């Protein structure tokens, strides 16, 4: 099948998925991927393509159709941008020459679009390993910036790939920013981001957003002040996922400036007061953060609508002198 013909089918598939999402939004990535498989199978049934409904969990891309592949992405935010696959592509299915993305955007007006994988990759970031970021309709491909084609890049070993990524990263640095890693290293599975920023220098809106994300993933911060390690994962989250260095992370939740900004001297547990002020931002984070983060930090997948109640359950187990569910998010459970 010619690429133009295959792409016309993708357009038809995305129209069907968009219509369905407007009736009932997709909120679970696994459900969305399963539905994509079903509609792809129905649409291409007469074209000698068979859809595997029990693929290997880590296979890339998600759906293999002869020499074509489809990677499925779902976002609950109103954005066509999300984190994609590792630059290593160690689980790439052999024989696939052209990869497409079917992307479901459920925030704002629900819509499903497709794009080519190469054209949609517009950035590379690192957490545990370097990962691509994709955006449907990206103005410029990462590979055009790096002056190498995707088909060339994907065959390089990790050391060669990192040469291109370092050069790209250096070109993006702003005044006052530095790369965490400047030279080639034996261990290329980095756990640090491309550039670092100081928390104290961030805009207040970004500070609030990052605090909400960090506390949502790490309910152990409500533990007793005698637990000296309860903020460790907060520090690492800010550093490895956002490139933000915070010197006094305890102050993010217990300092008077965040727990009692109005200086009303009403007493109470400072961390509880700080979290009350973060409730709305935490609710938003619960609905929009990537599911992979909850799998990593909580050890399990939790549906967006259940994340606050699950956070309260976990926080109640950690807290010693108070019960978070009696003070926070009234009406959630």
C-alpha positions in Angstrom: 0.0 0.0 0.0 1.3 3.4 -0.9 1.9 5.9 1.9 -0.7 8.3 0.5 -3.3 5.6 0.6 -2.3 4.5 4.1 -2.5 8.1 5.3 -6.0 8.6 3.9 -7.0 5.6 6.1 -5.4 7.3 9.1 -7.5 10.4 8.5 -10.6 8.3 8.3 -9.7 6.5 11.6 -9.0 9.8 13.4 -12.4 11.2 12.3 -14.1 8.2 13.8 -12.1 8.4 17.0 -12.8 12.2 17.3 -16.5 11.7 16.9 -16.4 9.0 19.6 -14.4 11.2 22.0 -16.8 14.1 21.7 -19.6 11.7 22.9 -17.5 10.2 25.7 -13.9 11.3 26.4 -11.2 8.6 26.5 -9.5 8.9 30.0 -7.5 5.7 30.1 -4.6 5.2 27.7 -5.0 1.4 27.6 -8.7 1.8 26.7 -7.8 4.3 24.0 -5.1 2.1 22.5 -7.5 -0.9 22.4 -10.1 1.2 20.6 -7.5 2.4 18.1 -6.6 -1.2 17.4 -10.3 -2.1 16.9 -11.0 0.7 14.4 -7.7 0.2 12.6 -8.6 -3.5 12.2 -12.1 -2.6 10.9 -10.8 0.1 8.5 -8.0 -2.0 7.0 -9.8 -5.3 7.0 -9.7 -5.6 3.2 -6.1 -4.6 2.8 -4.3 -7.8 4.0 -3.3 -6.2 7.3 -3.9 -8.0 10.5 -3.9 -6.3 13.9 -2.4 -8.0 16.9 -4.6 -7.5 19.9 -2.2 -9.1 22.3 1.2 -7.5 21.5 4.3 -7.4 23.7 3.9 -4.8 26.3 7.1 -2.9 25.5 7.0 -3.2 21.7 7.6 -0.1 19.6 5.5 1.0 17.9 2.3 -0.1 19.5 0.6 -1.4 16.3 2.5 -3.1 13.5 0.9 -3.3 10.0 3.4 -4.8 7.6 6.1 -2.2 7.0 4.0 0.5 8.7 3.7 1.2 12.4 1.4 3.3 14.6 2.4 4.6 18.0 -0.7 5.6 20.1 -0.6 8.5 22.5 -3.3 10.0 24.8 -3.2 13.3 26.6 -5.7 14.6 29.1 -4.5 18.1 28.8 -5.4 20.6 26.0 -2.1 20.1 24.3 -0.7 18.2 21.3 2.6 17.7 23.0 3.8 14.8 25.2 6.8 12.7 26.2 7.4 9.8 23.7 9.8 6.9 23.5 13.4 6.5 24.5 15.9 7.5 21.9 17.4 4.0 22.2 14.4 2.3 20.6 15.7 -1.0 21.9 12.2 -2.7 21.4 11.6 -1.5 17.9 9.7 -4.1 15.8 11.9 -5.4 13.0 10.6 -4.7 9.5 8.8 -1.4 10.2 10.1 1.4 7.9 7.5 4.1 8.5 6.0 5.1 11.8 2.9 7.2 12.4 1.3 8.6 15.6 -2.3 8.6 16.4 -2.7 11.2 19.2 -5.9 11.7 21.3 -6.1 15.1 22.9 -8.9 15.0 25.5 -8.4 18.4 27.2 -10.4 21.3 25.8 -12.3 20.2 22.7 -11.5 16.4 22.3 -9.9 15.6 19.0 -7.8 12.8 17.5 -5.1 13.5 14.9 -2.3 11.7 13.2 1.2 12.7 12.2 4.4 11.1 11.1 6.7 10.1 13.9 9.8 11.9 12.5 8.0 15.2 11.8 6.3 15.1 15.2 9.5 14.7 17.3 10.5 18.2 18.2 12.6 17.9 21.4 14.6 15.5 23.5 14.6 15.4 27.3 16.2 13.1 29.9 14.9 11.5 33.0 16.2 8.0 33.4 17.1 7.8 29.7 16.9 10.4 27.0 13.4 10.5 25.6 11.8 12.2 22.6 9.1 14.8 23.0 6.4 14.9 20.3 3.9 17.5 19.1 1.4 16.9 16.4 1.8 19.8 14.0 5.2 20.7 15.3 6.7 23.7 13.5 10.1 22.1 13.2 11.4 18.6 13.6 14.2 17.8 16.0 16.1 16.1 13.3 16.0 19.1 11.0 17.5 21.1 13.9 20.2 18.4 14.4 20.8 18.2 10.7 20.3 14.5 10.5 17.4 12.4 9.3 15.4 10.2 11.7 16.3 7.1 9.6 20.0 7.9 10.0 19.7 8.7 13.7 17.9 5.6 14.7 20.7 3.4 13.5 23.4 5.2 15.5 24.6 3.6 18.7 23.9 5.5 21.9 27.3 7.2 22.0 26.8 8.6 18.5 23.2 9.7 19.3 24.4 11.5 22.4 26.9 13.5 20.3 23.9 15.0 18.4 21.9 15.5 21.6 24.7 17.3 23.4 25.2 19.7 20.5 21.4 20.3 20.3 21.3 20.9 24.1 24.1 23.4 24.1 22.4 25.4 21.4 19.3 25.8 23.6 20.9 27.0 26.7 19.8 30.4 28.1 21.8 32.9 30.0 22.7 31.4 33.4 21.9 27.7 32.4 24.4 24.9 32.3 24.4 21.4 31.0 24.6 18.8 33.8 26.7 16.6 31.5 29.2 18.1 29.2 31.4 15.2 28.2 30.9 11.7 27.0 30.4 9.2 29.8 30.4 5.5 30.1 26.9 5.5 31.6 24.6 7.2 29.1 21.4 6.4 31.0 21.3 9.8 32.5 19.0 10.6 35.4 19.6 14.4 35.1 17.9 16.9 32.7 19.6 18.8 30.0 19.7 22.1 31.8 19.3 23.1 35.4 17.4 26.0 37.0 17.2 27.3 40.6 13.8 27.0 42.2 14.1 30.4 43.8 14.4 32.0 40.4 11.2 30.5 38.9 8.0 32.5 38.4 5.5 32.0 41.2 3.0 30.2 38.9 5.6 27.6 38.0 6.7 27.2 41.6 3.1 26.4 42.6 2.7 23.9 39.7 5.9 22.1 40.6 5.0 21.9 44.3 1.6 20.5 43.5 3.1 17.8 41.2 5.8 16.9 43.7 3.5 16.5 46.7 0.9 14.6 44.6 3.5 12.0 43.7 5.0 11.9 47.2 2.4 11.8 49.9 5.1 10.8 52.4 5.8 14.4 52.9 3.0 14.5 55.5 5.0 12.1 57.7 6.5 13.3 61.0 9.1 16.0 60.9 11.4 13.4 62.5 11.6 11.5 59.2 14.6 13.2 57.7 14.2 11.4 54.3 10.6 12.3 53.6 11.5 15.1 51.1 14.2 13.1 49.2 11.9 12.1 46.4 10.5 15.6 46.0 14.1 16.9 45.5 14.8 14.1 42.9 11.5 14.7 41.1 12.2 18.4 40.7 15.7 17.7 39.5 15.3 14.7 37.2 12.0 15.7 35.6 12.1 19.5 35.5 15.8 20.3 35.9 15.1 22.4 39.0 17.5 22.5 41.9 15.9 23.3 45.3 18.2 24.0 48.2 15.7 24.1 51.0 12.9 21.7 49.9 11.4 21.6 53.5 10.6 25.3 53.2 8.3 24.5 50.2 5.8 23.1 52.6 6.6 24.2 56.1 7.9 27.8 55.9 5.5 30.5 57.0 5.7 32.2 53.6 3.9 29.2 51.9 1.8 27.9 54.8 0.7 31.2 56.2 1.1 33.9 53.5 -1.6 36.1 55.1 0.2 36.0 58.5 -3.0 35.5 60.3 -1.5 33.7 63.3 -4.3 31.1 63.4 -1.9 28.3 64.3 -2.5 24.8 63.0 -0.3 22.3 61.3 1.9 24.2 58.8 2.1 21.4 56.3 -1.7 21.0 56.3 -2.1 24.7 55.8 0.3 24.7 52.9 -1.5 21.8 51.2 -4.9 23.4 51.6 -3.5 26.3 49.5 -2.4 23.7 46.8 -5.6 21.8 46.5 -6.8 23.3 43.2 -3.4 22.9 41.6 -3.1 19.3 42.9 -6.5 18.5 41.4 -5.4 19.8 38.0 -2.1 17.9 38.2 -4.0 14.7 39.1 -6.1 15.0 35.9 -3.3 15.9 33.5 0.0 14.3 34.7 1.4 11.3 32.7 0.3 7.9 34.0 3.8 6.7 33.8 4.8 9.0 36.7 2.2 7.3 39.0 3.4 3.9 38.0 7.0 5.0 38.9 6.2 6.8 42.1 3.2 4.8 43.4 4.0 1.5 41.9 0.6 1.2 40.1 -1.6 2.8 37.4 -4.4 5.0 38.9 -7.1 6.6 36.8 -7.0 10.4 36.8 -10.3 10.7 38.6 -9.2 8.4 41.4 -5.7 10.0 42.0 -6.8 12.4 44.8 -8.7 9.8 46.8 -5.7 7.4 46.4 -3.4 10.2 47.5 -5.5 10.8 50.6 -5.5 7.1 51.4 -1.7 7.0 51.2 -1.3 10.2 53.1 -3.4 9.0 55.9 -1.0 6.0 56.3 2.0 8.3 56.6 0.6 11.1 58.8 1.2 10.6 62.6 -0.5 13.5 64.5 -3.3 14.4 62.0 -5.4 12.8 59.3 -5.1 14.4 55.9 -8.5 13.1 54.7 -10.3 14.9 57.5 -8.7 18.3 56.5 -7.9 18.2 52.8 -10.1 17.8 49.7 -13.4 17.8 51.6 -16.0 15.9 49.7 -13.6 13.8 47.6 -14.0 10.7 49.9 
